[in-house]
Amino acid sequence: MRPIHGPAATYARAIEEARANGDGRLAATARLNLARLLRNADDTEGAIALLEENDRWYAAAGGGDFALLTHGIVAATNDDLAALEAVLQEARGSGNVEVQVQTLDALARLAASRGDLGQARTLLAEADTLAPLVAHLLDEADRYDADQARRSVTAASGRESSSRP
C-alpha cells in the first residue's frame, strides 16, 4: 500500500481507532471506504488488501451490511465477470440497489473493455436509472467503474467515427 495522505489518512485513523476499541463493524466500514479511495487513486493492491481483510471479517462475523458490497468491489477490482454476475443476482434478489449500481457499472466497464459498446451502454443506462434511488449512499465520485466505462465507450466511439469514410 502506498503512503496515505489527506482524506485517506482519516479513514486509516478511523480503522486504527475502531480496532483499538474493539469495534469490528466500524473498522470494516472504514476499510471499505478507504479501499474505494485507494482504488480510485489506482492503488489496486492497497484496495484489495483492505477488501480481503473485510471479506475475512464479514465471514467470521456471520455477514454484515456491507459484505455484499465488499464482494462486488473485490470482483470488480479483479475483473471477475462470474463473481460480478453472482453479486448482481444476489443484490437484485435482496433489493440492494447500491450494490446493483456498483455491479452494473463494473459489468459495463468490462463490456467496454472487450469492445461490446452496446452492452456497456445498456448496463450504464440501467445503473444510471437506479443511481438516483441511492443518491444518499452513492454519488458520482463513488462510481469509479461507470467513469471508466464511459471513458472507454467515448474513446471507442470516437475511433469508430474517425474510421468511417
OpenMM code with the backbone's topology and positions (N, CA, C; nanometers):
from openmm import Vec3, app, unit

residues = "MET ARG PRO ILE HIS GLY PRO ALA ALA THR TYR ALA ARG ALA ILE GLU GLU ALA ARG ALA ASN GLY ASP GLY ARG LEU ALA ALA THR ALA ARG LEU ASN LEU ALA ARG LEU LEU ARG ASN ALA ASP ASP THR GLU GLY ALA ILE ALA LEU LEU GLU GLU ASN ASP ARG TRP TYR ALA ALA ALA GLY GLY GLY ASP PHE ALA LEU LEU THR HIS GLY ILE VAL ALA ALA THR ASN ASP ASP LEU ALA ALA LEU GLU ALA VAL LEU GLN GLU ALA ARG GLY SER GLY ASN VAL GLU VAL GLN VAL GLN THR LEU ASP ALA LEU ALA ARG LEU ALA ALA SER ARG GLY ASP LEU GLY GLN ALA ARG THR LEU LEU ALA GLU ALA ASP THR LEU ALA PRO LEU VAL ALA HIS LEU LEU ASP GLU ALA ASP ARG TYR ASP ALA ASP GLN ALA ARG ARG SER VAL THR ALA ALA SER GLY ARG GLU SER SER SER ARG PRO".split()
positions = [
    Vec3(0.0852, -0.1173, 0.0000),
    Vec3(0.0000, 0.0000, 0.0000),
    Vec3(0.0901, 0.1240, 0.0000),
    Vec3(0.0534, 0.2206, -0.0829),
    Vec3(0.1270, 0.3465, -0.0909),
    Vec3(0.1059, 0.4289, 0.0362),
    Vec3(0.1917, 0.5293, 0.0587),
    Vec3(0.1694, 0.6182, 0.1738),
    Vec3(0.0311, 0.6837, 0.1636),
    Vec3(-0.0318, 0.7013, 0.2784),
    Vec3(-0.1676, 0.7537, 0.2822),
    Vec3(-0.1653, 0.8978, 0.3326),
    Vec3(-0.2339, 0.9844, 0.2567),
    Vec3(-0.2425, 1.1262, 0.2915),
    Vec3(-0.3866, 1.1721, 0.2768),
    Vec3(-0.4153, 1.2929, 0.3251),
    Vec3(-0.5456, 1.3561, 0.3050),
    Vec3(-0.6606, 1.2758, 0.3627),
    Vec3(-0.7737, 1.2712, 0.2882),
    Vec3(-0.8924, 1.2011, 0.3382),
    Vec3(-0.8655, 1.0534, 0.3686),
    Vec3(-0.7782, 0.9924, 0.2903),
    Vec3(-0.7475, 0.8514, 0.3137),
    Vec3(-0.6841, 0.8316, 0.4520),
    Vec3(-0.6043, 0.9281, 0.4957),
    Vec3(-0.5415, 0.9188, 0.6275),
    Vec3(-0.6470, 0.9206, 0.7377),
    Vec3(-0.7543, 0.9937, 0.7149),
    Vec3(-0.8630, 0.9974, 0.8128),
    Vec3(-0.9264, 0.8598, 0.8277),
    Vec3(-0.9492, 0.7927, 0.7142),
    Vec3(-1.0037, 0.6563, 0.7205),
    Vec3(-0.9059, 0.5614, 0.7887),
    Vec3(-0.7775, 0.5763, 0.7598),
    Vec3(-0.6772, 0.4901, 0.8230),
    Vec3(-0.6788, 0.5077, 0.9748),
    Vec3(-0.6917, 0.6332, 1.0197),
    Vec3(-0.7006, 0.6585, 1.1647),
    Vec3(-0.8289, 0.5986, 1.2223),
    Vec3(-0.9381, 0.6099, 1.1482),
    Vec3(-1.0655, 0.5533, 1.1950),
    Vec3(-1.0543, 0.4020, 1.2104),
    Vec3(-0.9855, 0.3375, 1.1185),
    Vec3(-0.9661, 0.1919, 1.1272),
    Vec3(-0.8888, 0.1578, 1.2534),
    Vec3(-0.7805, 0.2296, 1.2780),
    Vec3(-0.6989, 0.2028, 1.3969),
    Vec3(-0.7771, 0.2277, 1.5259),
    Vec3(-0.8537, 0.3358, 1.5298),
    Vec3(-0.9346, 0.3660, 1.6489),
    Vec3(-1.0423, 0.2591, 1.6704),
    Vec3(-1.1065, 0.2178, 1.5636),
    Vec3(-1.2107, 0.1152, 1.5749),
    Vec3(-1.1507, -0.0159, 1.6243),
    Vec3(-1.0358, -0.0535, 1.5700),
    Vec3(-0.9679, -0.1756, 1.6164),
    Vec3(-0.9326, -0.1644, 1.7644),
    Vec3(-0.8759, -0.0498, 1.8019),
    Vec3(-0.8338, -0.0294, 1.9408),
    Vec3(-0.9509, -0.0390, 2.0372),
    Vec3(-1.0700, -0.0007, 1.9899),
    Vec3(-1.1892, -0.0035, 2.0741),
    Vec3(-1.2737, -0.1284, 2.0533),
    Vec3(-1.2250, -0.2225, 1.9736),
    Vec3(-1.2959, -0.3480, 1.9534),
    Vec3(-1.4211, -0.3371, 1.8678),
    Vec3(-1.4294, -0.2351, 1.7848),
    Vec3(-1.5476, -0.2165, 1.7005),
    Vec3(-1.5176, -0.2641, 1.5581),
    Vec3(-1.5333, -0.3931, 1.5384),
    Vec3(-1.5027, -0.4542, 1.4094),
    Vec3(-1.5887, -0.4034, 1.2962),
    Vec3(-1.7150, -0.3774, 1.3246),
    Vec3(-1.8065, -0.3295, 1.2197),
    Vec3(-1.7650, -0.1909, 1.1704),
    Vec3(-1.7295, -0.1019, 1.2620),
    Vec3(-1.6837, 0.0309, 1.2230),
    Vec3(-1.5521, 0.0215, 1.1458),
    Vec3(-1.4628, -0.0654, 1.1892),
    Vec3(-1.3363, -0.0836, 1.1172),
    Vec3(-1.3623, -0.1344, 0.9759),
    Vec3(-1.4565, -0.2264, 0.9600),
    Vec3(-1.4891, -0.2794, 0.8275),
    Vec3(-1.5457, -0.1699, 0.7372),
    Vec3(-1.6310, -0.0849, 0.7922),
    Vec3(-1.6883, 0.0246, 0.7135),
    Vec3(-1.5788, 0.1220, 0.6703),
    Vec3(-1.4895, 0.1558, 0.7599),
    Vec3(-1.3795, 0.2466, 0.7255),
    Vec3(-1.2855, 0.1813, 0.6238),
    Vec3(-1.2594, 0.0505, 0.6381),
    Vec3(-1.1748, -0.0194, 0.5392),
    Vec3(-1.2379, -0.0148, 0.4013),
    Vec3(-1.3693, -0.0352, 0.3952),
    Vec3(-1.4394, -0.0312, 0.2670),
    Vec3(-1.4239, 0.1064, 0.2018),
    Vec3(-1.4445, 0.2112, 0.2787),
    Vec3(-1.4337, 0.3466, 0.2239),
    Vec3(-1.2903, 0.3814, 0.1855),
    Vec3(-1.1947, 0.3376, 0.2649),
    Vec3(-1.0547, 0.3603, 0.2293),
    Vec3(-1.0191, 0.2812, 0.1030),
    Vec3(-1.0677, 0.1595, 0.0912),
    Vec3(-1.0416, 0.0792, -0.0288),
    Vec3(-1.0974, 0.1475, -0.1530),
    Vec3(-1.2149, 0.2057, -0.1417),
    Vec3(-1.2722, 0.2789, -0.2556),
    Vec3(-1.1830, 0.3960, -0.2958),
    Vec3(-1.1354, 0.4716, -0.1972),
    Vec3(-1.0461, 0.5837, -0.2270),
    Vec3(-0.9174, 0.5355, -0.2935),
    Vec3(-0.8596, 0.4295, -0.2401),
    Vec3(-0.7347, 0.3781, -0.2959),
    Vec3(-0.7555, 0.3270, -0.4382),
    Vec3(-0.8652, 0.2583, -0.4601),
    Vec3(-0.8944, 0.2072, -0.5943),
    Vec3(-0.9097, 0.3233, -0.6923),
    Vec3(-0.9788, 0.4269, -0.6519),
    Vec3(-0.9965, 0.5447, -0.7375),
    Vec3(-0.8629, 0.6129, -0.7658),
    Vec3(-0.7649, 0.5966, -0.6759),
    Vec3(-0.6316, 0.6539, -0.6941),
    Vec3(-0.5366, 0.5537, -0.7604),
    Vec3(-0.5928, 0.4471, -0.8151),
    Vec3(-0.5160, 0.3422, -0.8847),
    Vec3(-0.4204, 0.2649, -0.7942),
    Vec3(-0.4504, 0.2590, -0.6643),
    Vec3(-0.3738, 0.1732, -0.5731),
    Vec3(-0.4528, 0.0441, -0.5540),
    Vec3(-0.4559, -0.0361, -0.6588),
    Vec3(-0.5343, -0.1590, -0.6589),
    Vec3(-0.4868, -0.2555, -0.5511),
    Vec3(-0.3568, -0.2673, -0.5362),
    Vec3(-0.3009, -0.3585, -0.4368),
    Vec3(-0.3463, -0.3228, -0.2955),
    Vec3(-0.3389, -0.1943, -0.2623),
    Vec3(-0.3835, -0.1497, -0.1303),
    Vec3(-0.5322, -0.1715, -0.1105),
    Vec3(-0.6109, -0.1447, -0.2154),
    Vec3(-0.7557, -0.1635, -0.2070),
    Vec3(-0.7899, -0.3106, -0.1847),
    Vec3(-0.7275, -0.3978, -0.2616),
    Vec3(-0.7556, -0.5417, -0.2486),
    Vec3(-0.7193, -0.5922, -0.1098),
    Vec3(-0.6078, -0.5478, -0.0560),
    Vec3(-0.5679, -0.5921, 0.0789),
    Vec3(-0.6755, -0.5560, 0.1810),
    Vec3(-0.7281, -0.4353, 0.1734),
    Vec3(-0.8329, -0.3931, 0.2666),
    Vec3(-0.9628, -0.4699, 0.2442),
    Vec3(-0.9993, -0.4882, 0.1182),
    Vec3(-1.1237, -0.5593, 0.0865),
    Vec3(-1.1163, -0.7059, 0.1275),
    Vec3(-1.0017, -0.7674, 0.1085),
    Vec3(-0.9865, -0.9075, 0.1511),
    Vec3(-0.9926, -0.9193, 0.3033),
    Vec3(-0.9372, -0.8198, 0.3729),
    Vec3(-0.9493, -0.8191, 0.5188),
    Vec3(-1.0966, -0.8080, 0.5588),
    Vec3(-1.1711, -0.7250, 0.4859),
    Vec3(-1.3149, -0.7138, 0.5122),
    Vec3(-1.3860, -0.8453, 0.4864),
    Vec3(-1.3542, -0.9107, 0.3753),
    Vec3(-1.4165, -1.0405, 0.3460),
    Vec3(-1.3951, -1.1378, 0.4617),
    Vec3(-1.2728, -1.1414, 0.5122),
    Vec3(-1.2443, -1.2317, 0.6256),
    Vec3(-1.3238, -1.1904, 0.7495),
    Vec3(-1.3316, -1.0595, 0.7753),
    Vec3(-1.4043, -1.0141, 0.8931),
    Vec3(-1.5531, -1.0473, 0.8810),
    Vec3(-1.6131, -1.0187, 0.7640),
    Vec3(-1.7553, -1.0483, 0.7452),
    Vec3(-1.7826, -1.1974, 0.7567),
    Vec3(-1.6933, -1.2808, 0.7050),
    Vec3(-1.7104, -1.4264, 0.7154),
    Vec3(-1.7078, -1.4693, 0.8620),
    Vec3(-1.6148, -1.4146, 0.9388),
    Vec3(-1.6049, -1.4501, 1.0805),
    Vec3(-1.7222, -1.3951, 1.1606),
    Vec3(-1.7738, -1.2797, 1.1201),
    Vec3(-1.8838, -1.2154, 1.1936),
    Vec3(-2.0209, -1.2672, 1.1497),
    Vec3(-2.0247, -1.3504, 1.0482),
    Vec3(-2.1523, -1.4026, 1.0004),
    Vec3(-2.2239, -1.3095, 0.9047),
    Vec3(-2.1505, -1.2181, 0.8419),
    Vec3(-2.2106, -1.1263, 0.7449),
    Vec3(-2.2155, -0.9858, 0.7995),
    Vec3(-2.2834, -0.9010, 0.7263),
    Vec3(-2.2949, -0.7621, 0.7676),
    Vec3(-2.3480, -0.6762, 0.6552),
    Vec3(-2.3769, -0.5516, 0.6888),
    Vec3(-2.4397, -0.4595, 0.5945),
    Vec3(-2.3626, -0.4408, 0.4650),
    Vec3(-2.2314, -0.4391, 0.4714),
    Vec3(-2.1520, -0.4103, 0.3523),
    Vec3(-2.0770, -0.5323, 0.2989),
    Vec3(-2.1159, -0.6505, 0.3431),
    Vec3(-2.0481, -0.7714, 0.2959),
    Vec3(-2.0657, -0.7887, 0.1455),
    Vec3(-2.1856, -0.7737, 0.0951),
    Vec3(-2.2106, -0.7924, -0.0483),
    Vec3(-2.1420, -0.6826, -0.1294),
    Vec3(-2.1451, -0.5606, -0.0804),
    Vec3(-2.0759, -0.4517, -0.1494),
    Vec3(-1.9260, -0.4807, -0.1553),
    Vec3(-1.8701, -0.5286, -0.0457),
    Vec3(-1.7282, -0.5657, -0.0441),
    Vec3(-1.6997, -0.6723, -0.1485),
    Vec3(-1.7837, -0.7778, -0.1537),
    Vec3(-1.7642, -0.8837, -0.2539),
    Vec3(-1.7682, -0.8257, -0.3948),
    Vec3(-1.8619, -0.7360, -0.4178),
    Vec3(-1.8756, -0.6768, -0.5507),
    Vec3(-1.7550, -0.5930, -0.5899),
    Vec3(-1.7018, -0.5178, -0.4962),
    Vec3(-1.5858, -0.4342, -0.5286),
    Vec3(-1.4615, -0.5201, -0.5483),
    Vec3(-1.4494, -0.6281, -0.4714),
    Vec3(-1.3385, -0.7229, -0.4944),
    Vec3(-1.3504, -0.7813, -0.6351),
    Vec3(-1.4692, -0.8265, -0.6716),
    Vec3(-1.4912, -0.8855, -0.8044),
    Vec3(-1.4621, -0.7830, -0.9135),
    Vec3(-1.5048, -0.6591, -0.8938),
    Vec3(-1.4799, -0.5540, -0.9929),
    Vec3(-1.3304, -0.5269, -1.0059),
    Vec3(-1.2622, -0.5184, -0.8939),
    Vec3(-1.1191, -0.4893, -0.8949),
    Vec3(-1.0402, -0.6016, -0.9607),
    Vec3(-1.0892, -0.7236, -0.9443),
    Vec3(-1.0234, -0.8402, -1.0051),
    Vec3(-1.0744, -0.8717, -1.1453),
    Vec3(-1.1668, -0.7902, -1.1983),
    Vec3(-1.2271, -0.8148, -1.3302),
    Vec3(-1.2863, -0.9557, -1.3393),
    Vec3(-1.3528, -0.9978, -1.2334),
    Vec3(-1.4091, -1.1329, -1.2241),
    Vec3(-1.5558, -1.1304, -1.2682),
    Vec3(-1.5775, -1.1576, -1.3966),
    Vec3(-1.7109, -1.1497, -1.4559),
    Vec3(-1.8107, -1.2423, -1.3862),
    Vec3(-1.7720, -1.3663, -1.3631),
    Vec3(-1.8637, -1.4622, -1.2998),
    Vec3(-1.9033, -1.4159, -1.1595),
    Vec3(-1.8071, -1.3675, -1.0831),
    Vec3(-1.8375, -1.3200, -0.9475),
    Vec3(-1.9275, -1.1966, -0.9532),
    Vec3(-1.9022, -1.1069, -1.0483),
    Vec3(-1.9875, -0.9879, -1.0618),
    Vec3(-2.1310, -1.0266, -1.0951),
    Vec3(-2.1475, -1.1225, -1.1844),
    Vec3(-2.2827, -1.1665, -1.2194),
    Vec3(-2.3530, -1.2294, -1.0991),
    Vec3(-2.2786, -1.3049, -1.0180),
    Vec3(-2.3369, -1.3647, -0.8974),
    Vec3(-2.3743, -1.2569, -0.7958),
    Vec3(-2.2881, -1.1568, -0.7796),
    Vec3(-2.3170, -1.0464, -0.6873),
    Vec3(-2.4405, -0.9701, -0.7345),
    Vec3(-2.4500, -0.9453, -0.8654),
    Vec3(-2.5661, -0.8734, -0.9184),
    Vec3(-2.6941, -0.9512, -0.8932),
    Vec3(-2.6899, -1.0806, -0.9149),
    Vec3(-2.8088, -1.1631, -0.8905),
    Vec3(-2.8494, -1.1566, -0.7437),
    Vec3(-2.7533, -1.1659, -0.6538),
    Vec3(-2.7846, -1.1589, -0.5105),
    Vec3(-2.8370, -1.0201, -0.4728),
    Vec3(-2.7768, -0.9159, -0.5292),
    Vec3(-2.8211, -0.7792, -0.4992),
    Vec3(-2.9635, -0.7555, -0.5483),
    Vec3(-2.9942, -0.8070, -0.6658),
    Vec3(-3.1307, -0.7930, -0.7171),
    Vec3(-3.2285, -0.8696, -0.6279),
    Vec3(-3.1899, -0.9890, -0.5878),
    Vec3(-3.2762, -1.0717, -0.5038),
    Vec3(-3.3036, -1.0103, -0.3681),
    Vec3(-3.2051, -0.9390, -0.3148),
    Vec3(-3.2210, -0.8787, -0.1821),
    Vec3(-3.2651, -0.7324, -0.1887),
    Vec3(-3.2757, -0.6788, -0.3106),
    Vec3(-3.3170, -0.5398, -0.3255),
    Vec3(-3.2097, -0.4396, -0.2873),
    Vec3(-3.0833, -0.4804, -0.2926),
    Vec3(-2.9733, -0.3920, -0.2562),
    Vec3(-2.9345, -0.3078, -0.3779),
    Vec3(-2.9939, -0.1902, -0.3887),
    Vec3(-2.9775, -0.1051, -0.5067),
    Vec3(-2.8355, -0.0489, -0.5158),
    Vec3(-2.7754, -0.0147, -0.4040),
    Vec3(-2.6378, 0.0369, -0.4073),
    Vec3(-2.5439, -0.0646, -0.4727),
    Vec3(-2.5559, -0.1890, -0.4330),
    Vec3(-2.4698, -0.2931, -0.4903),
    Vec3(-2.5062, -0.3175, -0.6365),
    Vec3(-2.6336, -0.3088, -0.6693),
    Vec3(-2.6728, -0.3245, -0.8096),
    Vec3(-2.6048, -0.2191, -0.8959),
    Vec3(-2.6071, -0.0937, -0.8530),
    Vec3(-2.5462, 0.0140, -0.9313),
    Vec3(-2.3965, -0.0102, -0.9471),
    Vec3(-2.3291, -0.0382, -0.8371),
    Vec3(-2.1844, -0.0607, -0.8420),
    Vec3(-2.1497, -0.1784, -0.9332),
    Vec3(-2.2283, -0.2841, -0.9253),
    Vec3(-2.2005, -0.4039, -1.0043),
    Vec3(-2.2318, -0.3820, -1.1515),
    Vec3(-2.3426, -0.3165, -1.1815),
    Vec3(-2.3739, -0.2838, -1.3208),
    Vec3(-2.2651, -0.1958, -1.3812),
    Vec3(-2.2141, -0.1010, -1.3030),
    Vec3(-2.1044, -0.0164, -1.3505),
    Vec3(-1.9818, -0.1013, -1.3850),
    Vec3(-1.9485, -0.1948, -1.2978),
    Vec3(-1.8314, -0.2802, -1.3220),
    Vec3(-1.8524, -0.3689, -1.4442),
    Vec3(-1.9720, -0.4242, -1.4573),
    Vec3(-2.0018, -0.5060, -1.5756),
    Vec3(-1.9953, -0.4216, -1.7027),
    Vec3(-2.0385, -0.2967, -1.6957),
    Vec3(-2.0292, -0.2067, -1.8113),
    Vec3(-1.8832, -0.1803, -1.8473),
    Vec3(-1.8002, -0.1601, -1.7458),
    Vec3(-1.6573, -0.1373, -1.7716),
    Vec3(-1.5956, -0.2580, -1.8408),
    Vec3(-1.6300, -0.3773, -1.7937),
    Vec3(-1.5758, -0.4985, -1.8561),
    Vec3(-1.6273, -0.5153, -1.9986),
    Vec3(-1.7548, -0.4857, -2.0207),
    Vec3(-1.8115, -0.4944, -2.1561),
    Vec3(-1.7395, -0.3962, -2.2488),
    Vec3(-1.7177, -0.2756, -2.2026),
    Vec3(-1.6479, -0.1757, -2.2847),
    Vec3(-1.5052, -0.2195, -2.3139),
    Vec3(-1.4401, -0.2801, -2.2141),
    Vec3(-1.3000, -0.3208, -2.2343),
    Vec3(-1.2871, -0.4331, -2.3362),
    Vec3(-1.3930, -0.5114, -2.3534),
    Vec3(-1.3872, -0.6173, -2.4553),
    Vec3(-1.4509, -0.5727, -2.5873),
    Vec3(-1.4867, -0.4438, -2.5957),
    Vec3(-1.5372, -0.3873, -2.7200),
    Vec3(-1.6858, -0.4009, -2.7419),
    Vec3(-1.7588, -0.4468, -2.6426),
    Vec3(-1.9042, -0.4615, -2.6548),
    Vec3(-1.9704, -0.3316, -2.6081),
    Vec3(-1.9651, -0.2315, -2.6961),
    Vec3(-2.0126, -0.0983, -2.6583),
    Vec3(-2.1622, -0.0935, -2.6349),
    Vec3(-2.2384, -0.1697, -2.7117),
    Vec3(-2.3838, -0.1733, -2.6923),
    Vec3(-2.4196, -0.2251, -2.5542),
    Vec3(-2.3551, -0.3343, -2.5144),
    Vec3(-2.3802, -0.3901, -2.3813),
    Vec3(-2.3352, -0.2929, -2.2729),
    Vec3(-2.2213, -0.2288, -2.2933),
    Vec3(-2.1714, -0.1317, -2.1949),
    Vec3(-2.2721, -0.0183, -2.1772),
    Vec3(-2.3242, 0.0324, -2.2876),
    Vec3(-2.4231, 0.1414, -2.2794),
    Vec3(-2.5504, 0.0952, -2.2088),
    Vec3(-2.5951, -0.0253, -2.2397),
    Vec3(-2.7167, -0.0787, -2.1767),
    Vec3(-2.6982, -0.0920, -2.0257),
    Vec3(-2.5851, -0.1464, -1.9836),
    Vec3(-2.5578, -0.1643, -1.8407),
    Vec3(-2.5453, -0.0289, -1.7704),
    Vec3(-2.4773, 0.0660, -1.8347),
    Vec3(-2.4664, 0.2003, -1.7754),
    Vec3(-2.6032, 0.2665, -1.7629),
    Vec3(-2.6868, 0.2497, -1.8647),
    Vec3(-2.8207, 0.3091, -1.8600),
    Vec3(-2.9016, 0.2509, -1.7448),
    Vec3(-2.8906, 0.1205, -1.7244),
    Vec3(-2.9629, 0.0582, -1.6127),
    Vec3(-2.9102, 0.1110, -1.4790),
    Vec3(-2.7787, 0.1189, -1.4666),
    Vec3(-2.7198, 0.1709, -1.3426),
    Vec3(-2.7600, 0.3163, -1.3209),
    Vec3(-2.7581, 0.3960, -1.4279),
    Vec3(-2.7955, 0.5372, -1.4165),
    Vec3(-2.9420, 0.5544, -1.3757),
    Vec3(-3.0268, 0.4621, -1.4168),
    Vec3(-3.1683, 0.4666, -1.3780),
    Vec3(-3.1848, 0.4377, -1.2286),
    Vec3(-3.1041, 0.3461, -1.1771),
    Vec3(-3.1129, 0.3082, -1.0360),
    Vec3(-3.0405, 0.4061, -0.9429),
    Vec3(-2.9357, 0.4688, -0.9918),
    Vec3(-2.8497, 0.5516, -0.9062),
    Vec3(-2.9251, 0.6583, -0.8267),
    Vec3(-3.0235, 0.7281, -0.8838),
    Vec3(-3.0933, 0.8295, -0.8034),
    Vec3(-3.1637, 0.7714, -0.6797),
    Vec3(-3.1954, 0.6432, -0.6838),
    Vec3(-3.2610, 0.5803, -0.5687),
    Vec3(-3.1682, 0.5673, -0.4485),
    Vec3(-3.0378, 0.5718, -0.4752),
    Vec3(-2.9394, 0.5592, -0.3671),
    Vec3(-2.8415, 0.6777, -0.3659),
    Vec3(-2.8900, 0.7923, -0.4132),
    Vec3(-2.8044, 0.9118, -0.4186),
    Vec3(-2.7547, 0.9519, -0.2794),
    Vec3(-2.8290, 0.9142, -0.1756),
    Vec3(-2.7870, 0.9445, -0.0389),
    Vec3(-2.6737, 0.8529, 0.0076),
    Vec3(-2.6486, 0.7449, -0.0666),
    Vec3(-2.5425, 0.6497, -0.0328),
    Vec3(-2.4259, 0.6541, -0.1310),
    Vec3(-2.4543, 0.6932, -0.2522),
    Vec3(-2.3607, 0.6760, -0.3620),
    Vec3(-2.3666, 0.7987, -0.4526),
    Vec3(-2.2539, 0.8649, -0.4686),
    Vec3(-2.2532, 0.9771, -0.5629),
    Vec3(-2.1629, 0.9420, -0.6805),
    Vec3(-2.1553, 1.0331, -0.7762),
    Vec3(-2.0781, 1.0055, -0.8981),
    Vec3(-1.9320, 0.9743, -0.8677),
    Vec3(-1.8751, 1.0357, -0.7666),
    Vec3(-1.7351, 1.0096, -0.7317),
    Vec3(-1.7145, 0.8655, -0.6867),
    Vec3(-1.8193, 0.8019, -0.6348),
    Vec3(-1.8108, 0.6616, -0.5919),
    Vec3(-1.8227, 0.5648, -0.7089),
    Vec3(-1.8634, 0.6157, -0.8243),
    Vec3(-1.8917, 0.5292, -0.9392),
    Vec3(-1.7697, 0.5199, -1.0321),
    Vec3(-1.6608, 0.4703, -0.9754),
    Vec3(-1.5334, 0.4552, -1.0463),
    Vec3(-1.5501, 0.3757, -1.1756),
    Vec3(-1.6173, 0.2624, -1.1678),
    Vec3(-1.6326, 0.1773, -1.2858),
    Vec3(-1.7183, 0.2434, -1.3932),
    Vec3(-1.8197, 0.3188, -1.3531),
    Vec3(-1.9021, 0.3904, -1.4504),
    Vec3(-1.8168, 0.4918, -1.5255),
    Vec3(-1.7335, 0.5632, -1.4527),
    Vec3(-1.6456, 0.6618, -1.5152),
    Vec3(-1.5523, 0.5940, -1.6154),
    Vec3(-1.4919, 0.4837, -1.5741),
    Vec3(-1.4010, 0.4105, -1.6633),
    Vec3(-1.4752, 0.3571, -1.7857),
    Vec3(-1.5950, 0.3054, -1.7656),
    Vec3(-1.6745, 0.2532, -1.8771),
    Vec3(-1.7095, 0.3647, -1.9740),
    Vec3(-1.7517, 0.4788, -1.9216),
    Vec3(-1.7873, 0.5915, -2.0085),
    Vec3(-1.6674, 0.6397, -2.0895),
    Vec3(-1.5522, 0.6447, -2.0255),
    Vec3(-1.4309, 0.6852, -2.0971),
    Vec3(-1.3995, 0.5876, -2.2106),
    Vec3(-1.4118, 0.4592, -2.1822),
    Vec3(-1.3837, 0.3579, -2.2847),
    Vec3(-1.4838, 0.3654, -2.3985),
    Vec3(-1.6109, 0.3815, -2.3658),
    Vec3(-1.7148, 0.3911, -2.4688),
    Vec3(-1.6916, 0.5152, -2.5554),
    Vec3(-1.6623, 0.6275, -2.4919),
    Vec3(-1.6385, 0.7519, -2.5663),
    Vec3(-1.5164, 0.7369, -2.6575),
    Vec3(-1.4090, 0.6809, -2.6033),
    Vec3(-1.2878, 0.6639, -2.6841),
    Vec3(-1.3137, 0.5700, -2.8015),
    Vec3(-1.3811, 0.4585, -2.7766),
    Vec3(-1.4090, 0.3624, -2.8836),
    Vec3(-1.5045, 0.4213, -2.9862),
    Vec3(-1.6025, 0.4968, -2.9406),
    Vec3(-1.6974, 0.5609, -3.0320),
    Vec3(-1.6249, 0.6619, -3.1206),
    Vec3(-1.5300, 0.7344, -3.0627),
    Vec3(-1.4516, 0.8303, -3.1400),
    Vec3(-1.3670, 0.7614, -3.2459),
    Vec3(-1.3111, 0.6474, -3.2123),
    Vec3(-1.2306, 0.5705, -3.3087),
    Vec3(-1.3187, 0.5201, -3.4211),
    Vec3(-1.4409, 0.4738, -3.3844),
    Vec3(-1.5335, 0.4246, -3.4874),
    Vec3(-1.5731, 0.5371, -3.5824),
    Vec3(-1.6010, 0.6547, -3.5285),
    Vec3(-1.6419, 0.7683, -3.6098),
    Vec3(-1.5298, 0.8124, -3.7045),
    Vec3(-1.4067, 0.8148, -3.6541),
    Vec3(-1.2957, 0.8626, -3.7373),
    Vec3(-1.2537, 0.7614, -3.8430),
    Vec3(-1.2922, 0.6357, -3.8260),
    Vec3(-1.2542, 0.5352, -3.9255),
    Vec3(-1.3570, 0.5228, -4.0367),
    Vec3(-1.4703, 0.5891, -4.0227),
    Vec3(-1.5735, 0.5857, -4.1266),
    Vec3(-1.5380, 0.6844, -4.2382),
    Vec3(-1.5671, 0.6459, -4.3630),
    Vec3(-1.5363, 0.7372, -4.4750),
    Vec3(-1.6264, 0.8588, -4.4798),
] * unit.nanometer
topology = app.Topology()
chain = topology.addChain("A")
for resn in residues:
    res = topology.addResidue(resn, chain)
    for name in ("N", "CA", "C"):
        topology.addAtom(name, app.Element.getBySymbol(name[0]), res)
